[in-house]
Amino acid sequence: MPLRPKVLQVGCGSFGLTHLEAWRRLGLRDSLWVADPDPEARARAAAWDIPAARIVADYRAVLGEVDVVDVIAATARHVEICLAAIAAGKDVFVEKPLTLFAEEARRLAEAVEAAGRVLQVGYYFRHHPLSAYARERIAQGNLGEVRYLSGN
C-alpha cells in the first residue's frame, strides 16, 4: 500500500464526520473519496472541502480508484459493502457492529481469508487513553479483585 493511501469512506452520516476529521488529522483529506446515497450526507462531505469529483452516491463506482475502504454505513449494509470491497482487492475498516447476524460475520471472515485481505472492526475503546489507564490500575492490583467494569 502506498504511504499516502487513497481512502474511500462509505457513509457520511453523523459519525461519518468523526471519520472525516480523523482523515484530516492524518493528512489524508486530499486522498479521500466519500460515497453516500444521501444527498445531504454528500453535502456534509463537500463542506469539509472534499472535491465534488471525489464525492459519489455509489461506492461501487470508485472502488477501482482507492487502496482501502472505510465503512461507516448503516450496519445492515456492512456485509454488502465489505464483500464488494474485498472482491475488489481492498482492505477494509468497518465500524462496529460488524454485522447484524453471526452467519454474515462468518461469510465476511471466509471472504477475507480467501482473498488474503484485511478486515478490521473499529473498536477504538481498546486503545483509548482511559482504557489504558484502567488497564494500568488493574495491573497494579490496587483496585482489589475486579469482577465487573463498566463505563460510559
PyMOL commands that set and color helices and strands:
alter all, ss='L'
color gray80, all
select helices_A, chain A and resi 16-25+29-31+39-47+52-54+59-65+75-87+102-115+124-127+129-140
alter helices_A, ss='H'
color red, helices_A
select strands_A, chain A and resi 7-10+32-35+55-56+68-71+91-95+119-122
alter strands_A, ss='S'
color yellow, strands_A
deselect
rebuild
show_as cartoon
